[in-house]
Amino acid sequence: MSSICIAGMHRSGTSMVSRVLNLAGLYLGADEKIMPPAPENQEGFWEHLDIVAINEEVLASIGAAWDFIPEFESGWETADALNSLYERAREILQPFEKQEFWGWKDPRNSITLPFWKHLLPDVKVILCVRHPLEVAQSLRSRNGSSIIFGLNLWYQYNLA
């Protein structure tokens, strides 16, 4: 059984990479658990809804959000406060373990990777990188954020 974590800043091609790998046989989860397409991503996000929820809760537990990345204390992923999230993550991943080749995609993985590596020490990671200015322009189109904000966020995601 091989597991793959797909990470990278939002708007960096993570959805495209996930879909290509899915077409090549990477199991991403049951169809009803995959986030549906939206106007800003008409080909689909290819994100498992329950894993996205875990990532959002992990970020919230450390005072972060997808668009706010504070400095983290070393070893934050071993905090007792995360024990219930680890339990839920194990339950969510149980159906995946029957698959030979499986993975999940969420740009937030760039930040929450220590959490997932603590749970799955042998997970392989694919990091998608796109030119920072292109990411910032895409974020401006999608969210109305400033170019400077997008560049700073790109830096934080790629530094994590």
Contact map, one row per residue, 1 for C-alpha under 8 A:
1110000000000000000000000000000000000000000000000000000000000000000000000000000000000000000000001111110000000000000000000000000000000000000000000000000000000000
1111000000000000000000000000000000000000000000000000000000000000000000000000000000000000000000000001110000000000000000000011000000000000000000000000000000000000
1111100000000000000000000000000000000000000000000000000000000000000000000000000000000000000000000000111000000000000000000111000000000000000000000000000000000000
0111110000000000000000000000000000000000000000000000000000000000000000000000000000000000000000000000111100000000000000000011110000000000000000000000000000000000
0011111000000000000000000000000000000000000000000000000000000000000000000000000000000000000000000000001110001000000000000011110000000000000000000000000000000000
0001111100000100010000000000000000000000000000000000000000000000000000000000000000000000000000000000001111101000000000000000111100000000000000000000000000000000
0000111110000100000000000000000000000000000000000000000000000000000000000000000000000000000000000000000011111100000000000000111100000000000000000000000000000000
0000011111011100000000000000000000000000000000000000000000000000000000000000000000000000000000000000000001111100000000000000001110000000000000000000000000001100
0000001111110100000000000000000000000000000000000000000000000000000000000000000000000000000000000000000000110100000000000000000110000000000000000000000001001100
0000000111111100000000000000000000000000000000000000000000000000000000000000000000000000000000000000000000100000000000000000000000000010000000000000000000000000
0000000011111100000000000000000000000000000000000000000000000000000000000000000000000000000000000000000000000000000000000000000001000010011000000000000000000000
0000000111111100000000000000000000000000000000000000000000000000000000000000000000000000000000000000000000000000000000000000000111000010000000000000000000000000
0000000101111111100000000000000000000000000000000000000000000000000000000000000000000000000000000000000000000000000000000000000111000000000000000000000000000000
0000011111111111110000000000000000000000000000000000000000000000000000000000000000000000000000000000000011100000000000000000000100000000000000000000000000000000
0000000000001111111000000000000000000000000111100000000000000000000000000000000000000000000000000000000010000000000000000000000000000000000000000000000000000000
0000000000001111111100000000000000000000000000000000000000000000000000000000000000000000000000000000000000000000000000000000000000000000000000000000000000000000
0000000000001111111110000000000000000000000000000000000000000000000000000000000000000000000000000000000000000000000000000000000100000000000000000000000000000000
0000010000000111111111000000000000000000000001000000000000000000000000000000000000000000000000000000000110000000000000000000000000000000000000000000000000000000
0000000000000011111111100000000000000000000001000000000000000000000000000000000000000000000000000000000000000000000000000000000000000000000000000000000000000000
0000000000000001111111110000000000000000000000000000000000000000000000000000000000000000000000000000000000000000000000000000000000000000000000000000000000000000
0000000000000000111111111100000000000000000000000000000000000000000000000000000000000000000000000000000000000000000000000000000000000000000000000000000000000000
0000000000000000011111111111000000000000000000000000000000000000000000000000000000000000000000000000000000000000000000000000000000000000000000000000000000000000
0000000000000000001111111100000000000000000000000000000000000000000000000000000000000000000000000000000000000000000000000000000000000000000000000000000000000000
0000000000000000000111111100000000000000000000000000000000000000000000000000000000000000000000000000000000000000000000000000000000000000000000000000000000000000
0000000000000000000011111110000000000000000000000000000000000000000000000000000000000000000000000000100000000000000000000000000000000000000000000000000000000000
0000000000000000000011111111000000000000000000000000000000000000000000000000000000000000000000000000111000000000000000000000000000000000000000000000000000000000
0000000000000000000001001111100000000000000000000000000000000000000000000000000000000000000000010010111000000000000000000000000000000000000000000000000000000000
0000000000000000000001000111110001000000000001110000000000000000000000000000000000000000000000000000011100000000000000000000000000000000000000000000000000000000
0000000000000000000000000011111011000000000000010000000000000000000000000000000000000000000000110000000000000000000000000000000000000000000000000000000000000000
0000000000000000000000000001111111000000000000000000000000000000000000000000000000000000000000000000000000000000000000000000000000000000000000000000000000000000
0000000000000000000000000000111111000000000000000000000000000000000000000000000000000000000000000000000000000000000000000000000000000000000000000000000000000000
0000000000000000000000000000011111000000000000000000000000000000000000000000000000000000000000000000000000000000000000000000000000000000000000000000000000000000
0000000000000000000000000000111111100000000000011100000000000000000000000000000000000000000000000000000000000000000000000000000000000000000000000000000000000000
0000000000000000000000000001111111110000000011111000000000000000000000000000000000000000000000000000000000000000000000000000000000000000000000000000000000000000
0000000000000000000000000000000011111000000111111000000000000000000000000000000000000000000000000000000000000000000000000000000000000000000000000000000000000000
0000000000000000000000000000000001111100000111000000000000000000000000000000000000000000000000000000000000000000000000000000000000000000000000000000000000000000
0000000000000000000000000000000000111110111110000000000000000000000000000000000000000000000000000000000000000000000000000000000000000000000000000000000000000000
0000000000000000000000000000000000011111110100000000000000000000000000000000000000000000000000000000000000000000000000000000000000000000000000000000000000000000
0000000000000000000000000000000000001111110000000000000000000000000000000000000000000000000000000000000000000000000000000000000000000000000000000000000000000000
0000000000000000000000000000000000000111110000000000000000000000000000000000000000000000000000000000000000000000000000000000000000000000000001000000000000000000
0000000000000000000000000000000000001111111110000000000000000000000000000000000000000000000000000000000000000000000000000000000000000000000000000000000000000000
0000000000000000000000000000000000001111111100000000000000000000000000000000000000000000000000000000000000000000000000000000000000000000000000000000000000000000
0000000000000000000000000000000000001000111110000000000000000000000000000000000000000000000000000000000000000000000000000000000000000000000000000000000000000000
0000000000000010000000000000000000111100111111000000000000000000000000000000000000000000000000000000000000000000000000000000000000000000000000000000000000000000
0000000000000010000000000000000001111000101111100000000000000000000000000000000000000000000000000000000000000000000000000000000000000000000000000000000000000000
0000000000000010011000000001000001110000000111110000000000000000000000000000000000000000000000000000000010000000000000000000000000000000000000000000000000000000
0000000000000010000000000001000001100000000011111011000000000000000000000000000000000000000000000000000111000000000000000000000000000000000000000000000000000000
0000000000000000000000000001100011100000000001111111000000000000000000000000000000000000000000000000000110000000000000000000000000000000000000000000000000000000
0000000000000000000000000000000011100000000000111111100000000000000000000000000000000000000000000000000000000000000000000000000000000000000000000000000000000000
0000000000000000000000000000000010000000000000011111110000000000000000000000000000000000000100000000000000000000000000000000000000000000000000000000000000000000
0000000000000000000000000000000000000000000000111111111000000000000000000000000000000000100100000000000101000000000000000000000000000000000000000000000000000000
0000000000000000000000000000000000000000000000111111111100000000000000000000000000000000000000000000000001010000000000000000000000000000000000000000000000000000
0000000000000000000000000000000000000000000000001111111110000000000000000000000000000000000000000000000000000000000000000000000000000000000000000000000000000000
0000000000000000000000000000000000000000000000000111111111000000000000000000000000001001100000000000000000000000000000000000000000000000000000000000000000000000
0000000000000000000000000000000000000000000000000011111111100000000000000000000000000000000000000000000000011001000000000000000000000000000000000000000000000000
0000000000000000000000000000000000000000000000000001111111110000110000000000000000000000000000000000000000010000000000000000000000000000000000000000000000000000
0000000000000000000000000000000000000000000000000000111111111000000000000000000000001000000000000000000000000000000000000000000000000000000000000000000000000000
0000000000000000000000000000000000000000000000000000011111111100000000000000000001001000000000000000000000000001000000000000000000000000000000000000000000000000
0000000000000000000000000000000000000000000000000000001111111111110000000000000000000000000000000000000000000011000000000000000000000000000000000000000000000000
0000000000000000000000000000000000000000000000000000000111111111100000000000000000000000000000000000000000000000000000000000000000000000000000000000000000000000
0000000000000000000000000000000000000000000000000000000011111111000000000000000011000000000000000000000000000000000000000000000000000000000000000000000000000000
0000000000000000000000000000000000000000000000000000000001111111000000010001000000000000000000000000000000000000000000000000000000000000000000000000000000000000
0000000000000000000000000000000000000000000000000000000000111111100001000000000000000000000000000000000000000000000000000000000000000000000000000000000000000000
0000000000000000000000000000000000000000000000000000000000111111111111000000000000000000000000000000000000000000000000000000000000000000000000000000000000000000
0000000000000000000000000000000000000000000000000000000100110011111110000000000000000000000000000000000000000000000000000000000000000000000000000000000000000000
0000000000000000000000000000000000000000000000000000000100100001111110000000000000000000000000000000000000010000000000000000000000000000000000000000000000000000
0000000000000000000000000000000000000000000000000000000000000001111110000000000000000000000000000000000000000000000000000000000000000000000000000000000010000000
0000000000000000000000000000000000000000000000000000000000000001111111000000000000000000000000000000000000000000000000000000000000000000000000000000000010000000
0000000000000000000000000000000000000000000000000000000000000001111111100000000000000000000000000000000000000010000000000000000000000000000000000000000010010000
0000000000000000000000000000000000000000000000000000000000000011000111110000000000000000000000000000000000000000000000000000000000000000000000000000000000000000
0000000000000000000000000000000000000000000000000000000000000000000011111000000000000000000000000000000000000000000000000000000000000000000000000000000000000000
0000000000000000000000000000000000000000000000000000000000000100000001111101000000000000000000000000000000000000000000000000000000000000000000000000000000000000
0000000000000000000000000000000000000000000000000000000000000000000000111111000000000000000000000000000000000000000000000000000000000000000000000000000000000000
0000000000000000000000000000000000000000000000000000000000000000000000011111000000000000000000000000000000000000000000000000000000000000000000000000000000000000
0000000000000000000000000000000000000000000000000000000000000000000000001111111000000000000000000000000000000000000000000000000000000000000000000000000000000000
0000000000000000000000000000000000000000000000000000000000000100000000011111111000000000000000000000000000000000000000000000000000000000000000000000000000000000
0000000000000000000000000000000000000000000000000000000000000000000000000011111001000000000000000000000000000000011001000000000000000000000000000000000000000000
0000000000000000000000000000000000000000000000000000000000000000000000000011111101000000000000000000000000000000001001000000000000000000000000000000000000000000
0000000000000000000000000000000000000000000000000000000000000000000000000011111111100000000000000000000000000000000000000000000000000000000000000000000000000000
0000000000000000000000000000000000000000000000000000000000000000000000000000011111100000000000000000000000000000000000000000000000000000000000000000000000000000
0000000000000000000000000000000000000000000000000000000000001000000000000000001111110000000000000000000000000000000000000000000000000000000000000000000000000000
0000000000000000000000000000000000000000000000000000000001001000000000000000111111111100000000000000000000000000000000000000000000000000000000000000000000000000
0000000000000000000000000000000000000000000000000000000000000000000000000000001111111110000000000000000000000000000000000000000000000000000000000000000000000000
0000000000000000000000000000000000000000000000000000000000000000000000000000000011111111000000000000000000000000000000000000000000000000000000000000000000000000
0000000000000000000000000000000000000000000000000000010011000000000000000000000001111111100000000000000000000000000000000000000000000000000000000000000000000000
0000000000000000000000000000000000000000000000000000000000000000000000000000000001111111110000000000000000000000000000100000000000000000000000000000000000000000
0000000000000000000000000000000000000000000000000000000000000000000000000000000000111111111000000000000000000000000000000000000000000000000000000000000000000000
0000000000000000000000000000000000000000000000000000010000000000000000000000000000011111111100000000000000000000000000000000000000000000000000000000000000000000
0000000000000000000000000000000000000000000000000010010000000000000000000000000000001111111110000000000000000000000000000000000000000000000000000000000000000000
0000000000000000000000000000000000000000000000000000000000000000000000000000000000000111111111000000000000000000000000100000000000000000000000000000000000000000
0000000000000000000000000000000000000000000000000000000000000000000000000000000000000011111111000000000000000000000000000000000000000000000000000000000000000000
0000000000000000000000000000000000000000000000000110000000000000000000000000000000000001111111100000000000000000000000000000000000000000000000000000000000000000
0000000000000000000000000000000000000000000000000000000000000000000000000000000000000000111111111000000000000000000000000000000000000000000000000000000000000000
0000000000000000000000000000000000000000000000000000000000000000000000000000000000000000011111111100000000000000000000000000000000000000000000000000000000000000
0000000000000000000000000000100000000000000000000000000000000000000000000000000000000000000111111110000000000000000000000000000000000000000000000000000000000000
0000000000000000000000000010100000000000000000000000000000000000000000000000000000000000000011111110011000000000000000000000000000000000000000000000000000000000
1000000000000000000000000000000000000000000000000000000000000000000000000000000000000000000011111111010000000000000000000000000000000000000000000000000000000000
1000000000000000000000000000000000000000000000000000000000000000000000000000000000000000000001111111000000000000000000000000000000000000000000000000000000000000
1000000000000000000000000010000000000000000000000000000000000000000000000000000000000000000000111111110000000000000000000000000000000000000000000000000000000000
1100000000000000000000000000000000000000000000000000000000000000000000000000000000000000000000001111110000000000000000000000000000000000000000000000000000000000
1111000000000000000000001110000000000000000000000000000000000000000000000000000000000000000000000011111000000000000000000000000000000000000000000000000000000000
1111000000000000000000000111000000000000000000000000000000000000000000000000000000000000000000011011111100000000000000000000000000000000000000000000000000000000
0011110000000000000000000111000000000000000000000000000000000000000000000000000000000000000000010000111110000000000000000000000000000000000000000000000000000000
0001110000000000010000000001000000000000000000110010000000000000000000000000000000000000000000000000011111000000000000000000000000000000000000000000000000000000
0000111000000110010000000000000000000000000001110000000000000000000000000000000000000000000000000000001111101000000000000000000000000000000000000000000000000000
0000011100000100000000000000000000000000000000100011000000000000000000000000000000000000000000000000000111111000000000000000000000000000000000000000000000000000
0000011111000100000000000000000000000000000000000000000000000000000000000000000000000000000000000000000011111100000000000000000000000000000000000000000000000000
0000001110000000000000000000000000000000000000000001001100000000010000000000000000000000000000000000000001111111000000000000000000000000000000000000000000000000
0000111100000000000000000000000000000000000000000000001000000000000000000000000000000000000000000000000011111111100000000000000000000000000000000000000000000000
0000001110000000000000000000000000000000000000000000000000000000000000000000000000000000000000000000000000111111100000000000001000000000000000000000000000001101
0000000000000000000000000000000000000000000000000000000000100000000010000000000000000000000000000000000000011111110000000000000000000000000000000000000000001001
0000000000000000000000000000000000000000000000000000001001100000000000000000000000000000000000000000000000011111111100000000000000000000000000000000000000000000
0000000000000000000000000000000000000000000000000000000000000000000000000000000000000000000000000000000000001111111110000000000000000000000000000000000000000000
0000000000000000000000000000000000000000000000000000000000000000000000000000100000000000000000000000000000000011111111000000000000000000000000000000000000000000
0000000000000000000000000000000000000000000000000000000000000000000000000000110000000000000000000000000000000001111111100000000000000000000000000000000000000000
0000000000000000000000000000000000000000000000000000000000000000000000000000000000000000000000000000000000000001111111111000000000000000000000000000000000000000
0000000000000000000000000000000000000000000000000000000000000000000000000000000000000000000000000000000000000000111111111110000000000000000000000000000000000000
0000000000000000000000000000000000000000000000000000000000000000000000000000110000000000000000000000000000000000011111111000000000000000000000000000000000000000
0000000000000000000000000000000000000000000000000000000000000000000000000000000000000100010000000000000000000000001111111000000000000000000000000000000000000000
0000000000000000000000000000000000000000000000000000000000000000000000000000000000000000000000000000000000000000000111111110000000000000000000000000000000000000
0000000000000000000000000000000000000000000000000000000000000000000000000000000000000000000000000000000000000000000111111110000000000000000000000000000000000000
0010000000000000000000000000000000000000000000000000000000000000000000000000000000000000000000000000000000000000000010011111000000000000000000000000000000000000
0111100000000000000000000000000000000000000000000000000000000000000000000000000000000000000000000000000000000000000010011111100000000000000000000000000000000000
0111100000000000000000000000000000000000000000000000000000000000000000000000000000000000000000000000000000000000000000000111110000000000000000000000000000000000
0001111000000000000000000000000000000000000000000000000000000000000000000000000000000000000000000000000000000000000000000011111000000000000000000000000000000000
0001111000000000000000000000000000000000000000000000000000000000000000000000000000000000000000000000000000000000000000000001111100000000000000000000000000000000
0000011100000000000000000000000000000000000000000000000000000000000000000000000000000000000000000000000000000100000000000000111110000000000000000000000000000000
0000011110011100100000000000000000000000000000000000000000000000000000000000000000000000000000000000000000000000000000000000011111000000000000000000000000000000
0000000110011000000000000000000000000000000000000000000000000000000000000000000000000000000000000000000000000000000000000000001111100000000000000000000000000000
0000000000111000000000000000000000000000000000000000000000000000000000000000000000000000000000000000000000000000000000000000000111110110000000000000000000000000
0000000000000000000000000000000000000000000000000000000000000000000000000000000000000000000000000000000000000000000000000000000011111110000000000000000000000000
0000000000000000000000000000000000000000000000000000000000000000000000000000000000000000000000000000000000000000000000000000000001111111000000000000011001100000
0000000000000000000000000000000000000000000000000000000000000000000000000000000000000000000000000000000000000000000000000000000000111111100000000010011000000000
0000000000000000000000000000000000000000000000000000000000000000000000000000000000000000000000000000000000000000000000000000000001111111110000000000000000000000
0000000001110000000000000000000000000000000000000000000000000000000000000000000000000000000000000000000000000000000000000000000001111111111000000000011001000000
0000000000000000000000000000000000000000000000000000000000000000000000000000000000000000000000000000000000000000000000000000000000011111111100000111111001000000
0000000000000000000000000000000000000000000000000000000000000000000000000000000000000000000000000000000000000000000000000000000000001111111110000010010000000000
0000000000100000000000000000000000000000000000000000000000000000000000000000000000000000000000000000000000000000000000000000000000000111111111000000000000000000
0000000000100000000000000000000000000000000000000000000000000000000000000000000000000000000000000000000000000000000000000000000000000011111111111000010000000000
0000000000000000000000000000000000000000000000000000000000000000000000000000000000000000000000000000000000000000000000000000000000000001111111111110010000000000
0000000000000000000000000000000000000000000000000000000000000000000000000000000000000000000000000000000000000000000000000000000000000000111111111000000000000000
0000000000000000000000000000000000000001000000000000000000000000000000000000000000000000000000000000000000000000000000000000000000000000011111110000000000000000
0000000000000000000000000000000000000000000000000000000000000000000000000000000000000000000000000000000000000000000000000000000000000000001111111000000000000000
0000000000000000000000000000000000000000000000000000000000000000000000000000000000000000000000000000000000000000000000000000000000000000001111111100000000000000
0000000000000000000000000000000000000000000000000000000000000000000000000000000000000000000000000000000000000000000000000000000000000000001110111110110000000000
0000000000000000000000000000000000000000000000000000000000000000000000000000000000000000000000000000000000000000000000000000000000000001000100011111110000000000
0000000000000000000000000000000000000000000000000000000000000000000000000000000000000000000000000000000000000000000000000000000000001001100100001111111000000000
0000000000000000000000000000000000000000000000000000000000000000000000000000000000000000000000000000000000000000000000000000000000000001000000000111111100000000
0000000000000000000000000000000000000000000000000000000000000000000000000000000000000000000000000000000000000000000000000000000000000001000000001111111110000000
0000000000000000000000000000000000000000000000000000000000000000000000000000000000000000000000000000000000000000000000000000000000011011101100001111111111000000
0000000000000000000000000000000000000000000000000000000000000000000000000000000000000000000000000000000000000000000000000000000000011011000000000011111111100000
0000000000000000000000000000000000000000000000000000000000000000000000000000000000000000000000000000000000000000000000000000000000000000000000000001111111110000
0000000000000000000000000000000000000000000000000000000000000000001110000000000000000000000000000000000000000000000000000000000000000000000000000000111111111000
0000000010000000000000000000000000000000000000000000000000000000000000000000000000000000000000000000000000000000000000000000000000010011000000000000011111111100
0000000000000000000000000000000000000000000000000000000000000000000000000000000000000000000000000000000000000000000000000000000000010000000000000000001111111110
0000000000000000000000000000000000000000000000000000000000000000000010000000000000000000000000000000000000000000000000000000000000000000000000000000000111111111
0000000110000000000000000000000000000000000000000000000000000000000000000000000000000000000000000000000000000110000000000000000000000000000000000000000011111111
0000000110000000000000000000000000000000000000000000000000000000000000000000000000000000000000000000000000000100000000000000000000000000000000000000000001111111
0000000000000000000000000000000000000000000000000000000000000000000000000000000000000000000000000000000000000000000000000000000000000000000000000000000000111111
0000000000000000000000000000000000000000000000000000000000000000000000000000000000000000000000000000000000000110000000000000000000000000000000000000000000011111
